Amino acid sequence: MTTTLFSPLQAGDLHLHNRVAMAPLTRNRSPNAVPRDITATYYAQRASAGLLITEGTAIDPFAQGYADVPGLYGTEQLDGWKKVTDAVHARGGKIVTQLWHVGRISHVDLLPEGLPPVAPSAVQANTRTYVIDQATGKAGFVPVSAPRALQAKELPVIVHSFVQAARSAVETAGFDGVEIHAANGYLLDQFMKDGANQRTDDYGGSIENRARLLLEVTRAIADAIGAGKVGIRLSPVTPANDIVDSHPQPLFDYVARQLAPLGLAYIHVIEGATGGPREVEGRPFNYAQFKDSYRMAGGKGAWMVNNGYDADMAAHAVASGHADMVAFGKLYIANPDLVERLREKAPLNPWDQHTFYGGGEHGYTDYPKLA
């Protein structure tokens, strides 16, 4: 019997009704890092997905990198998220939250006491972040601030913040699990890749050292909430947020082998440039070898793929065994009933890029469903 996008899937502890995932999508609609009632509406509208993955959610105030993104570190934030998970569960959906520390991709105006962002090394990224000017109220993209290098003695605090956020997400906010954000040039990705990590201590230099923080975080979260509730997102070759590694294949094959024994629910892989081309010029990568490294080391988690998949590509990926699950991004912004549209081969709503970041209900909860 052929496996389809609409076949059920057991991913760790998560029993999923289908193999269509909603990818994490930053929408900048949570003032003071608190999800609002329209956030609950937005996710509940999309609850027919096999799995909803929330937008990146800051693990503590020092992890923030963009204006009006949600957090997981205070009563108001957790209460806001509880409304979201209740709304999704009422419609029979499953939802995990993406644990986020942006590292150097931040701005002093977004951080407590105007402190600089932190990073593996004091290397400023050539990229921008989304800030609201407190004097004028106008929002826009500005260059990120210069970071400071984390001291080794601070890294256990980072691990603790990830663990505390994971516990709060599951035990207080009611999430079905968490996804560790180790992609797209944010903190854990910065430690892994030699373009951002110039350290000479136990967290820099060799592949084993650069992967150390990622693995410490993942093992600690798995121990705290159960590995079957934990996924991880990786982006081997994306140039997002000015990130690069000189030899990504051996790095990520090593990471795959180390993740394999942990019993994670799923591995979420961005194939190519995040939100861009699937083949990145000058950055070849063998995704089949990456997956084989995981499976041959005993990894049993669901293999989720992402980036530019349309209906036909997604169907083939699952039927061929290339992936167990496919995550969709912009298509889910514009099509709250994406599963039904894919099943019925119905037309898809176009998205309005002008409403992606910031704003209210328009371009967020007002996309039409099928009649």
C-alpha positions in Angstrom: 0.0 0.0 0.0 1.4 3.4 -1.1 2.1 5.9 1.7 0.6 9.3 0.9 0.6 12.7 2.5 -2.7 11.7 4.1 -1.5 8.5 5.8 -1.2 8.7 9.6 2.3 8.8 11.1 3.7 8.0 14.6 6.6 10.4 15.3 8.0 9.6 18.7 5.1 10.2 21.1 3.2 12.2 18.5 0.3 10.3 16.7 -0.3 12.4 13.6 -3.4 12.2 11.4 -1.5 13.0 8.2 2.0 13.9 7.0 1.5 17.6 6.3 3.2 19.9 8.7 2.9 23.7 9.1 6.4 25.1 9.1 7.4 27.7 11.8 6.6 31.1 10.4 7.6 34.4 12.1 4.6 36.8 12.0 5.5 39.6 14.5 2.0 39.8 16.0 2.8 39.3 19.7 3.4 42.7 21.4 5.4 42.3 24.7 6.1 38.7 23.5 2.5 37.7 24.4 0.4 35.6 21.9 -3.0 37.3 21.4 -6.4 35.9 20.9 -6.0 36.2 17.1 -2.9 34.0 17.5 -5.2 31.2 18.8 -7.6 31.8 15.9 -4.7 31.6 13.4 -3.4 28.3 14.6 -6.8 26.8 15.2 -7.7 27.6 11.6 -4.8 25.4 10.5 -5.4 22.5 13.0 -6.1 20.0 10.2 -2.3 19.8 9.6 -0.8 16.6 10.9 1.5 18.8 13.0 1.6 22.6 13.6 5.0 24.0 14.5 4.7 27.5 16.0 6.8 30.5 15.0 10.1 30.7 16.7 9.5 31.5 20.4 12.2 33.1 22.5 13.4 30.9 25.5 14.2 34.0 27.6 14.3 37.8 27.2 18.0 37.6 26.0 17.0 35.3 23.2 14.8 37.8 21.5 15.8 39.0 18.0 12.8 40.6 16.4 10.0 42.9 17.5 6.7 41.4 18.6 7.8 37.8 18.5 6.4 35.6 21.3 8.2 34.2 24.3 8.0 31.3 26.7 9.5 32.8 29.8 6.7 34.6 31.8 3.2 34.0 33.1 1.6 36.2 30.4 3.4 34.5 27.6 2.5 31.0 28.8 -1.1 32.0 29.4 -1.3 33.3 25.9 0.1 30.1 24.5 -2.3 28.0 26.6 -5.2 29.7 24.8 -3.5 28.7 21.5 -3.0 25.0 22.4 -6.5 24.7 23.9 -7.9 26.1 20.6 -5.9 23.7 18.5 -6.6 20.7 20.6 -10.4 21.5 20.5 -10.2 21.0 16.8 -8.2 17.7 17.1 -4.8 19.1 16.1 -1.3 18.6 17.4 1.0 21.5 18.1 4.6 21.9 19.1 6.5 25.1 19.8 9.8 26.1 18.3 12.4 26.9 21.0 14.5 29.9 19.8 17.6 31.7 20.8 18.7 34.0 18.0 22.2 34.7 19.2 23.8 37.4 17.1 20.7 38.1 15.0 19.4 40.8 17.3 19.5 44.5 18.1 20.3 46.3 21.3 16.8 47.9 21.2 15.3 44.5 21.6 17.3 43.2 24.5 17.1 43.9 28.3 19.0 47.1 29.4 20.2 47.6 25.8 22.8 44.8 26.2 24.5 43.5 23.0 23.5 40.2 21.5 25.5 37.1 22.3 27.2 34.7 19.9 29.9 32.0 19.8 32.4 34.7 18.7 32.3 38.5 18.3 31.6 38.4 14.6 28.8 40.7 13.4 26.4 39.2 10.8 25.8 41.1 7.6 22.0 40.9 7.9 19.0 42.9 9.3 16.3 42.4 11.9 12.8 43.8 12.5 12.6 46.6 15.0 9.8 49.0 16.1 11.1 52.6 16.7 9.9 53.5 20.2 9.7 57.2 19.4 7.7 57.0 16.2 6.1 53.5 16.4 7.2 52.8 12.9 8.5 49.2 12.2 11.2 48.3 9.8 14.4 46.3 9.1 17.7 47.6 10.5 21.2 46.1 10.6 21.8 43.7 13.6 24.0 44.9 16.4 27.6 43.8 17.0 27.6 40.7 19.4 29.8 39.8 22.2 31.3 36.3 22.5 29.8 34.0 25.2 32.1 32.8 27.9 32.3 29.0 28.4 30.9 29.4 31.9 27.8 31.0 30.5 26.9 28.1 28.3 25.3 26.0 31.0 22.9 28.9 31.6 21.9 28.8 27.9 21.3 25.0 28.2 19.2 25.6 31.4 17.1 28.3 29.6 16.3 25.9 26.8 15.3 23.2 29.2 13.2 25.5 31.3 11.4 26.8 28.2 10.7 23.2 27.1 9.3 22.2 30.5 7.1 25.3 30.6 5.9 24.7 27.0 4.7 21.2 27.8 3.7 21.4 31.4 2.2 24.8 31.6 1.3 26.0 28.0 0.0 22.6 27.0 2.1 21.9 23.9 2.4 18.4 22.6 6.1 18.8 22.3 8.9 21.2 21.2 11.1 21.8 18.2 14.7 22.9 18.9 15.6 25.7 16.4 19.1 24.8 15.3 18.9 26.3 11.8 18.9 29.5 9.8 21.9 31.2 11.4 20.6 31.4 14.9 22.6 30.6 18.1 22.9 26.8 17.9 23.6 27.0 14.1 26.2 29.8 14.8 28.1 27.4 17.1 28.0 24.6 14.6 29.3 26.5 11.6 32.8 27.8 11.3 31.8 31.0 9.5 30.4 32.3 12.8 32.4 30.2 15.4 36.0 31.2 15.8 36.4 29.8 19.3 39.5 28.0 20.4 38.1 26.3 23.5 36.0 23.1 23.9 33.2 24.7 21.8 35.2 25.7 18.8 37.6 24.3 16.2 36.7 20.7 15.5 33.3 19.4 14.3 32.9 17.6 17.6 33.5 20.8 19.5 31.3 23.0 17.4 28.4 20.5 17.7 28.8 20.3 21.4 26.3 22.9 22.5 23.6 21.7 20.1 24.0 18.1 21.5 24.1 19.3 25.1 20.8 21.3 24.6 19.1 18.4 22.8 20.1 15.7 25.4 19.0 18.0 28.3 15.6 18.7 26.8 15.1 15.1 25.9 15.9 14.1 29.5 13.6 16.8 30.8 10.4 16.2 28.8 11.0 12.9 27.0 12.8 12.5 23.7 9.5 11.4 22.0 8.2 14.9 22.4 11.3 16.6 20.9 12.1 17.5 17.3 15.0 19.5 15.9 15.3 21.8 12.8 18.5 21.9 10.8 19.6 23.8 7.7 22.9 22.4 6.4 23.6 25.0 3.6 21.2 27.9 4.0 22.9 31.3 3.7 20.1 32.8 5.9 21.4 35.4 8.4 24.9 35.4 6.9 25.8 31.8 8.0 28.2 29.5 6.2 30.3 26.4 7.0 33.3 25.4 4.9 32.5 21.7 5.0 28.8 21.1 5.8 28.6 17.5 4.8 30.9 16.0 7.4 29.5 18.4 10.0 25.9 17.4 9.5 26.6 13.7 9.0 28.3 13.8 12.4 25.4 15.6 13.9 23.0 13.0 12.4 25.0 10.1 13.9 25.0 11.8 17.4 21.2 12.6 17.3 20.3 9.0 16.2 20.5 7.3 19.6 18.5 10.0 21.4 15.0 8.7 20.3 13.8 12.1 19.0 10.3 12.5 17.5 11.6 13.9 14.2 14.4 15.6 12.3 13.2 18.7 10.3 15.6 19.5 7.4 15.6 22.7 5.3 16.8 21.6 1.9 18.7 24.5 0.3 18.3 28.2 1.1 15.5 29.0 3.6 12.6 30.3 1.6 14.8 30.3 -1.5 16.4 28.0 -4.1 16.7 24.3 -3.3 20.2 24.2 -4.7 22.6 26.9 -3.2 25.3 27.9 -5.6 28.7 26.8 -4.3 27.2 24.8 -1.4 26.6 21.2 -2.6 25.0 18.9 -0.1 23.9 15.2 -0.3 20.6 15.1 1.7 20.2 11.3 1.1 23.6 10.7 2.7 22.6 13.0 5.6 19.5 10.9 6.2 21.4 7.6 5.7 23.9 8.8 8.4 21.0 9.1 10.8 19.3 5.9 9.9 22.4 3.8 9.8 23.3 5.0 13.3 19.9 3.8 14.5 17.8 6.9 14.2 14.1 6.2 14.1 12.6 9.7 14.2 10.3 10.9 11.4 12.3 12.6 8.6 10.6 15.9 7.8 11.6 18.0 4.8 11.0 21.6 3.9 11.6 24.3 1.3 9.7 25.0 -1.8 7.6 21.8 -1.9 4.5 21.9 -4.0 1.7 19.3 -3.9 3.3 17.0 -6.5 6.8 17.2 -5.0 5.5 16.5 -1.6 3.5 13.5 -2.7 6.5 12.1 -4.4 8.8 12.7 -1.4 6.5 10.7 0.9 5.6 7.9 -1.6 9.3 7.4 -2.6 10.5 7.3 1.0 12.6 10.4 0.7 10.7 11.8 3.6 8.1 10.8 6.2 6.6 14.2 6.4 6.6 17.5 4.4 6.4 21.0 6.0 4.9 23.9 4.1 5.5 27.6 4.9 4.0 30.3 2.7 1.3 28.0 1.4 0.1 27.7 5.0 0.0 31.4 5.5 -2.5 31.8 2.7 -4.3 28.4 3.0 -5.6 27.6 6.5 -7.2 24.5 5.0 -4.1 23.4 3.1 -4.7 19.7 3.9 -8.1 19.7 2.4 -7.0 21.6 -0.6 -4.2 19.2 -1.3 -6.5 16.2 -0.8 -9.1 17.6 -3.2 -6.5 19.1 -5.6 -8.3 22.4 -5.2 -6.9 25.8 -6.2 -4.6 27.5 -3.7 -5.0 31.1 -2.4 -2.0 33.3 -3.3 -0.2 34.9 -0.3 0.2 38.6 0.3 3.8 39.2 1.2 3.1 42.7 2.5 1.2 41.2 5.5 3.8 38.6 6.5 5.4 40.6 9.3 3.4 42.7 11.8 -0.2 44.0 11.6 -3.5 42.5 12.7 -6.1 40.1 11.3 -5.6 41.2 7.7 -3.3 38.7 6.0 -3.3 36.6 9.1 -6.7 35.1 10.0 -8.8 36.4 7.0 -7.6 34.0 4.2 -10.7 32.2 2.9 -11.3 28.5 3.2 -12.9 26.3 0.6 -16.6 26.8 0.3 
